[in-house]
């Protein structure tokens, strides 16, 4: 019997489980299946305990459950100090706590854990839908806390109403703190699981890879310019350089990939910046890729913390891009960099590397071109002419065999950008010219309303760079020789009927839906610009616009004045509600009736008894007499006889009379 008296009521349990489910729902796709099943089983067991069909588990079973949970976490995750196992640990704590959910203290602890789980949602995603869902979770968890105060507070309307009122009162303080609190970096960094799925361009390239990316219309980059916008033929956003070829696949290789010895400068630029100003200044917002490489035009420099530069004109981030990441870039034309040093022996050897065998026809053809004219640019021009005369640009090229370059150049002659870039670089290397493949994005859709360039996954592109003595690395895009409209107008124009042909919902073919999709992207852009990327620089600019001069005294006044006004309003409301609540409920209801009668033109006199007032109302407004008599009788019975039913009747009569007459 003593245990049953300690049990939480059914309504409290249901509120707790509803709050847990709301907080865990977005994590179900990330958590191991056994945690989801264990949580559901623990909820079922606890409900069975409430029904009296099961007993609460003893100490032995609890210890066994803890041991199984720890073992499951160890088997499910290689690294413990990462974000996913930390979230899984919180979910396991929910599960284990449900096995001993008995007292109100247990309920409070479980719901406080729910706040932390709901907060982890924003570590993974900061989009508008996730922000809205996070707010819903906070409302439900706060309502579950309110429901623990008693049986009447557990009613859905009452609990949700109290939760909404409490959170609405906290919104002004939240906005004030959002504006004035110092924008500090995280006090600790919890890495995410590097085995998670990545999106976008890979660290290697083989025939067909970029054609697969052309099927996705997900945003990849959003680029806002401070000054002139480059024309379409200059919008090459480089991210990776492939220097190693094994006969089928291009990869970064040793000395290029930072994981394999590639050099990265995290401080000042490796080369002195030109005295002439940069050609372009822009801010890139990159979607999460779970990789370290960033995207920018050639010869970039970034002052953003945690962004470094490589010798081959690329930008890298110290940690993988797990969430949207914004970085500032300045880009100089390569011709302004001054004298170009010669290639080192290692660089030359790496960018002339070819497999020991394979593709004999291409090798022989390239050597023939070299023999006829050893000039680098003339060899390149002849190869591009060969592409221009015979080749077809298509998103659905035929499969290639072992000698993929020979089959592409001399048999199928149909391909996508990776076919053209890879075969071109192979041919140039076979002719003795250092060359490399560059991967990134090309083009983008200009969003005039918000003035930014939207680059999508289907804008993924591969091109080539060749080394010209005295001039350095120069970009060559073989795809432009076959399909110049791809560079000028984008993939949608170049691919025509093949573009997004396999898409289940081809939104681009429906103009209204395409416009709506663009509007939604603009809303997301504003959200990221205004909220997610509200860093210290933006905070300082906003405070300067509001205060004029940012000083400790002005910031203190900016905080103290609204807080003092809010405190005064709260104290006034508490005083007014306290004065009114000192009256019995029946007297408060009768006073409300008298105020309504006063607005109707009949004011109750000081000291006038309720019966005398009712007779006077009947005399002056006979049509109100019956209802006033009933209200007066209910009040006298509720006030003097403490009849609860009479009080409910009085409340009901006032409500019905308001609806029936409606003249006050």
Secondary structure, 3 states (H helix, E strand, C coil): CHHHHHCCCHHHHHHHHHHHHHHHHCCCCCCCHHHHHHHHHHHHHHHHHHHCCCCCCCHHHHHHHHHHHHHHHHHHCCCCCCHHHHHHHHHHHHHHHHCCCCCHHHHHHHHHHHHHHHHHHHHHCCCHHHHHHHHHHHHHHHHHHHHHHCCHHHCHHHHHHHHHHHHHHHHHHHHHHHHHCCCCCCCCCCCCCCCCCCCCCCCEEECCHHHHHCCCCCEEEEEEECCCCCCHHHCEEEEEEECEECCCEEECCCCCCHHHCCCEECCCCCCCCCCCCCCEEEEEEECCCCCCECCECCCEECCCCCEEEECCCCEEECCCCCCCEEEEEEECCHHHCCCCCCCCHHHHHHCCCCCCCCCHHHHHHHHHHHHHCCCHHHHHHHHHHHHHHHCEECCCCCCCCCCHHHHHHHHHCEECHHHHHHHHHHHHHHCCCCEEEEEEEECCEEECCCCEEEEEHHHEEEEEEEEECCCEEEEECHHHHHCHHHHHHCHHHHHHHHCCCCCCCCHHHCHHHHHHHHHHHHHHHHHHHHHHCCCHHHHHHHHHHHHCCCCHHHHHHHHHHHHHHHHHHHHHHHHHHHHHHCCCHHHHHHHHHHHHHHHCCCCCCCCCCHHHHHHHHHHHCHHHHHHHHHHHHHHHHHHHCCCHHHHHHHHHHHHHHHHHHCCC
